[in-house]
Amino acid sequence: MRIIPVLDLSRGVAVHARAGDRERYKPVRSALAPRSLGDPRALVQGYRERIGARECYLADLDAIQGEAPQLRLIEELASLAGVLLVDGAVAEPDAARALLRRGAARVVVGLETLRGVGDLAAIVTAVGGDRVVFGLDLRHGRPVVQAGQQALAPSDAEALALRAIEAGAGSVLLLDLGRVGTGGGVDLRLLAQLRRAVGSGELLAGGGVRTRRDLERMRDVGCDGALVASALHAGEIGAADLGGLEADPQSDANASR
């Protein structure tokens, strides 16, 4: 299982996400960039040099909240991060192409900003399913959708994941905003259900990871990649904790399904 550090960007600043309350996010203080406050470049450098990360997940909170996307900064960070997954409120093919041109390796099409499954399928057709991650956005277990999009969100998260795979998305990302930054752990029962729904597709998850044991449990139910932020910033998970997760035989077995 891969460990994927997180960058949450608001107006050019790396912020510390907690429980999805975006109005209260503050510039991040991180053990991985102790001399910097909210500097996304220093944070990416810390991810690379301190824990050996070569992949990052970036959430453009400006774009997600309806403002202009931070394309110039995303392009700069993509050159530093290696492989960059970007959630930039992509809801149609042109927005996906714009992020890919700026260096994103894959785009996250989040349920929170998606208008319909047909739009997801159109994005897949335009850029290829291997470059599309469906973001299964939840808040305390409930799907997060735009007003008037009830048809997009069955009460069953497993059914949503299945619809995304059927639309051609190569990956599904489970992210419960209510758990982000809380240390409460990922919903392992739901994660196991999604593993069955996604089949051979890639399954990522984040929100609430606090310890190495949390990572092991996620790996053991079939998660392919874990998004981690708060535990890295606090030094509760470090390079020593990450050793062996990628090479673990159980992880290899999950990847071969």
C-alpha positions as CSV (number, residue, x, y, z in Angstrom):
1,M,0.0,0.0,0.0
2,R,1.2,3.5,-0.9
3,I,1.3,6.4,1.5
4,I,0.1,9.6,-0.2
5,P,0.8,12.9,1.7
6,V,-1.9,15.6,1.3
7,L,-1.7,19.3,0.4
8,D,-4.8,21.4,1.1
9,L,-4.4,24.8,-0.7
10,S,-6.3,27.9,0.1
11,R,-5.3,31.2,-1.6
12,G,-1.8,29.9,-2.1
13,V,-1.3,28.7,1.5
14,A,-1.0,25.1,2.7
15,V,-3.7,24.8,5.4
16,H,-4.5,22.2,8.0
17,A,-7.8,20.6,7.3
18,R,-10.0,19.6,10.2
19,A,-13.4,18.0,10.1
20,G,-14.3,19.7,6.8
21,D,-14.8,23.1,8.4
22,R,-13.0,25.1,5.7
23,E,-13.7,28.5,7.2
24,R,-11.6,27.6,10.2
25,Y,-8.6,26.0,8.4
26,K,-5.3,27.6,9.5
27,P,-1.9,27.6,7.8
28,V,-0.3,24.3,8.5
29,R,2.6,23.8,11.0
30,S,4.4,20.6,10.1
31,A,7.2,18.6,11.7
32,L,8.2,18.0,8.1
33,A,8.8,21.7,7.4
34,P,9.4,23.2,10.9
35,R,10.8,26.5,9.7
36,S,7.8,27.3,7.4
37,L,4.2,28.2,8.1
38,G,1.8,27.3,5.4
39,D,4.4,27.2,2.6
40,P,3.3,24.5,0.2
41,R,6.7,24.4,-1.5
42,A,8.5,23.7,1.7
43,L,5.9,21.1,2.6
44,V,6.3,19.2,-0.6
45,Q,10.1,19.3,-0.1
46,G,9.6,17.9,3.4
47,Y,7.4,15.1,2.1
48,R,10.1,14.2,-0.4
49,E,13.2,14.5,1.8
50,R,11.8,13.4,5.2
51,I,9.6,10.5,4.3
52,G,10.6,9.8,0.7
53,A,7.3,10.6,-0.9
54,R,7.1,10.7,-4.6
55,E,3.4,11.2,-4.9
56,C,1.0,13.8,-3.4
57,Y,-2.7,14.5,-3.3
58,L,-3.6,18.2,-3.7
59,A,-7.0,19.7,-2.9
60,D,-7.5,23.2,-4.5
61,L,-9.9,24.5,-1.9
62,D,-10.4,27.8,-3.9
63,A,-11.7,25.9,-6.9
64,I,-13.8,23.5,-4.8
65,Q,-15.5,26.5,-3.2
66,G,-16.3,28.1,-6.6
67,E,-13.3,30.5,-6.9
68,A,-10.6,30.6,-9.6
69,P,-8.4,27.5,-9.7
70,Q,-4.8,27.9,-8.5
71,L,-3.3,26.7,-11.8
72,R,0.0,28.5,-11.7
73,L,0.8,27.2,-8.2
74,I,-0.4,23.7,-9.1
75,E,2.0,23.7,-12.0
76,E,4.9,24.7,-9.8
77,L,4.1,22.1,-7.2
78,A,3.7,19.4,-9.8
79,S,7.3,19.9,-10.8
80,L,8.4,19.4,-7.2
81,A,6.0,16.6,-6.1
82,G,6.6,13.9,-8.7
83,V,3.2,12.3,-9.2
84,L,0.4,14.8,-8.3
85,L,-3.3,13.9,-7.9
86,V,-5.3,17.0,-8.0
87,D,-8.9,17.7,-6.8
88,G,-9.7,21.0,-8.5
89,A,-13.5,20.9,-8.7
90,V,-13.4,19.1,-12.1
91,A,-16.9,18.7,-13.4
92,E,-16.3,18.7,-17.2
93,P,-13.5,17.7,-19.7
94,D,-11.9,21.1,-20.2
95,A,-11.2,21.5,-16.5
96,A,-9.6,18.1,-16.4
97,R,-7.5,18.9,-19.4
98,A,-6.4,22.2,-17.9
99,L,-5.1,20.4,-14.8
100,L,-3.3,17.7,-16.8
101,R,-1.6,20.4,-18.9
102,R,-0.4,22.0,-15.7
103,G,1.3,18.8,-14.6
104,A,-1.3,16.8,-12.7
105,A,-0.8,13.1,-13.3
106,R,-4.4,12.4,-12.5
107,V,-7.5,14.4,-11.7
108,V,-9.9,13.7,-8.9
109,V,-13.5,14.2,-9.9
110,G,-15.2,14.7,-6.6
111,L,-18.8,13.9,-5.8
112,E,-19.0,17.2,-4.0
113,T,-18.7,19.2,-7.3
114,L,-19.9,16.6,-9.8
115,R,-23.2,17.3,-11.5
116,G,-24.0,13.8,-12.7
117,V,-22.6,10.4,-13.7
118,G,-22.8,11.4,-17.3
119,D,-20.3,14.2,-16.7
120,L,-17.9,11.7,-15.1
121,A,-18.2,9.5,-18.1
122,A,-17.5,12.4,-20.4
123,I,-14.3,13.3,-18.5
124,V,-13.2,9.6,-18.7
125,T,-13.8,9.7,-22.5
126,A,-11.8,12.9,-22.9
127,V,-8.7,12.1,-20.8
128,G,-8.8,8.3,-20.2
129,G,-10.0,6.4,-17.2
130,D,-6.5,5.7,-15.9
131,R,-6.2,9.5,-15.3
132,V,-9.5,9.8,-13.5
133,V,-10.0,9.2,-9.7
134,F,-13.6,9.3,-8.5
135,G,-13.7,11.2,-5.2
136,L,-16.4,9.5,-3.0
137,D,-16.9,12.6,-0.8
138,L,-18.8,11.8,2.5
139,R,-19.5,13.7,5.6
140,H,-20.0,11.4,8.6
141,G,-20.9,8.6,6.2
142,R,-23.4,10.6,4.1
143,P,-22.6,11.5,0.5
144,V,-21.8,15.2,-0.1
145,V,-23.6,16.4,-3.3
146,Q,-24.7,19.7,-4.8
147,A,-28.3,20.9,-4.1
148,G,-30.7,19.3,-6.5
149,Q,-28.4,16.3,-7.3
150,Q,-30.2,13.7,-5.2
151,A,-30.4,11.4,-8.2
152,L,-26.6,11.3,-8.2
153,A,-26.3,10.1,-4.6
154,P,-27.9,6.8,-3.6
155,S,-27.8,6.3,0.2
156,D,-25.4,3.4,-0.4
157,A,-21.8,4.6,-0.9
158,E,-20.9,1.2,-2.4
159,A,-23.5,1.8,-5.1
160,L,-21.9,5.2,-5.9
161,A,-18.5,3.6,-6.2
162,L,-19.9,0.9,-8.5
163,R,-21.5,3.6,-10.7
164,A,-18.2,5.4,-11.0
165,I,-16.3,2.2,-12.0
166,E,-19.0,1.5,-14.6
167,A,-18.6,5.0,-15.9
168,G,-14.9,4.2,-16.5
169,A,-13.0,5.8,-13.6
170,G,-9.9,3.8,-12.9
171,S,-9.8,4.7,-9.2
172,V,-12.1,5.4,-6.3
173,L,-11.1,7.6,-3.4
174,L,-13.0,7.3,-0.1
175,L,-12.7,10.6,1.8
176,D,-15.0,11.4,4.7
177,L,-14.6,15.1,5.3
178,G,-16.0,14.8,8.8
179,R,-13.1,12.5,9.8
180,V,-10.3,14.6,8.3
181,G,-7.9,15.8,10.9
182,T,-9.6,14.1,13.8
183,G,-7.5,11.0,14.2
184,G,-10.7,8.9,14.4
185,G,-9.6,6.5,11.6
186,V,-11.1,5.5,8.3
187,D,-14.4,3.5,8.3
188,L,-12.8,0.0,7.7
189,R,-16.2,-1.7,7.2
190,L,-17.1,0.7,4.4
191,L,-13.6,0.4,3.0
192,A,-14.0,-3.4,2.8
193,Q,-17.3,-3.0,1.1
194,L,-15.8,-0.6,-1.4
195,R,-13.0,-3.1,-2.1
196,R,-15.6,-5.6,-3.3
197,A,-17.4,-2.9,-5.4
198,V,-14.3,-1.6,-7.1
199,G,-13.0,-5.0,-8.0
200,S,-9.7,-4.7,-9.7
201,G,-9.8,-0.9,-9.8
202,E,-7.6,1.1,-7.5
203,L,-9.0,2.0,-4.1
204,L,-7.7,5.0,-2.1
205,A,-8.8,6.3,1.2
206,G,-8.2,9.1,3.7
207,G,-9.6,11.0,6.6
208,G,-8.7,10.3,10.2
209,V,-5.4,8.3,9.8
210,R,-3.4,8.7,13.0
211,T,-1.0,5.7,13.5
212,R,0.9,3.0,11.7
213,R,-1.7,0.6,13.0
214,D,-4.4,2.5,11.1
215,L,-2.3,2.1,7.9
216,E,-1.9,-1.6,8.5
217,R,-5.6,-2.1,9.0
218,M,-6.4,-0.2,5.8
219,R,-3.9,-2.3,3.9
220,D,-5.3,-5.5,5.3
221,V,-8.9,-4.7,4.0
222,G,-7.5,-4.0,0.5
223,C,-6.7,-0.3,0.3
224,D,-4.1,0.5,-2.3
225,G,-3.2,4.0,-1.1
226,A,-3.7,6.0,2.1
227,L,-4.0,9.8,2.2
228,V,-2.3,11.1,5.3
229,A,-1.8,14.7,6.5
230,S,-2.3,15.5,10.2
231,A,-0.4,12.5,11.5
232,L,2.6,13.5,9.3
233,H,2.5,17.1,10.5
234,A,2.3,16.1,14.1
235,G,5.1,13.6,13.7
236,E,2.9,10.7,14.8
237,I,3.7,8.9,11.6
238,G,7.2,9.2,10.2
239,A,9.5,7.5,7.7
240,A,10.2,4.6,10.1
241,D,6.4,3.8,10.3
242,L,6.1,3.7,6.5
243,G,8.8,1.1,6.0
244,G,7.4,-2.2,4.8
245,L,3.9,-1.1,4.0
246,E,4.5,-1.0,0.2
247,A,6.5,-4.3,0.2
248,D,4.3,-6.2,2.6
249,P,3.1,-9.6,1.2
250,Q,-0.5,-8.8,2.1
251,S,-0.3,-5.5,0.1
252,D,1.0,-7.5,-2.9
253,A,-1.9,-9.9,-2.6
254,N,-4.4,-7.0,-2.5
255,A,-2.8,-5.4,-5.5
256,S,-3.1,-8.7,-7.5
257,R,-6.9,-9.0,-7.2
